[in-house]
């Protein structure tokens, strides 16, 4: 199997969410092109409509119109965030600065995901969470007048950081947050700076925001999602020949840590035709097949590639030697117990893989993978094992490929198309 030609991936999921939320806080009409139209993005659009924001239908290839009123309005009914943790946590931050109560829920997977990591600091700012039981959804937030916050996060997470920064925006107060291990993605900080907010980053890991700006109506083009592009990069690396160009991908340094790991493993991906759009660097990823070797992925690297670990893990299974992912316990509270399922599914297709504490150990080989994969509805697991299924002779049965639509609509068709071009 060879790869060849050019392909474009769906819009960046993180930036799409933030564009919708920022548009809601602007007073007037904003336009967002190239947005992701997946289930998660539609969850953000749906709950914003309930909160009084005009959001046009999310259709592939169309420009989204967002009619914001500067503030959110009390919703009639419960806000259903679907499967989207980003929608839930960032929205909680925005709601903290509004003087009304709102109740949030989600699907079974989202209801299991931990929320105290954001409700605790929001409560320190002055938000209230009456009748909150356990650590998940559903929960009710009652916002209002907020206090400034200086907070050290328990884990490195862009969702926690962005939640608290957005609380500072809607509450009009200073917020300083510190992450314990490395920098997580900084899309929120970049957008805030574009609207005149002062956002300072110190060498000891603190990010401090002062509410000096104002969110005005805007025009934004969303770049391709690097986390989605990673799966096509992986398929190209496992191919037998050719070269693939993935155009217009966001190459924000906090999002492309996986490329540095791949370079250590022996790959030679290139970034070409780079420009900057709305504070975000965008370029083409060019990748060719490579013989891979194992590596150690350190704790400090994990925040910059947390979503790409499933893809890196299946590539590790085709690499010479052993690969260790250190301190990846955060994967246990993603859309699934991603850490446990990665190891279980790798073993199911004939790979030697083991979880030791919070570390994932994978022994690579040239064994032809064969077996059944259980995703529990986790889109990144489904796509990662679909990439492993491109190995010649592989026979991998994935229980649910439809869940890939959460972040990459028509993933199967796109994966097939890059293989057909060089066949």
Secondary structure, 3 states (H helix, E strand, C coil): CEEEEEEECCECHHHHHHHHHHHHHCEEEEEEECCCCCHHHHHHHHHHHHCCCEECCCCCCCCEEEEEECCCCCCCCCEECCCCHHHHHHHHHHHHCCCCEEEEECCHHHHCCCCHHHHHHHHHHCCECCCCCCCCCCEEEECCCCCCEEEECCCCCHHHHHHHHHHHHHHCCCEEEECCCCCCCCHHHHHHHHCCCEEEECCCCEEEEECCCCCCCCEEECCECHHHHHHHHHHHHHCCEEEEEEEEEECCCCCCHHHHHHHHCCCCCEEEEEEEECCEEEEEEEEECCCCECCEECHHHHCCCHHHHHHHHHHHCCCECEEEECCCHHHHHCCCCHHHHHHHHHHHCCCEEEEECCEEEEECCCCCCEEEECCCCCHHHHHHHHHHCCCCCCEEEECCCHHHHHCCCCHHHHHHHHHHCCC
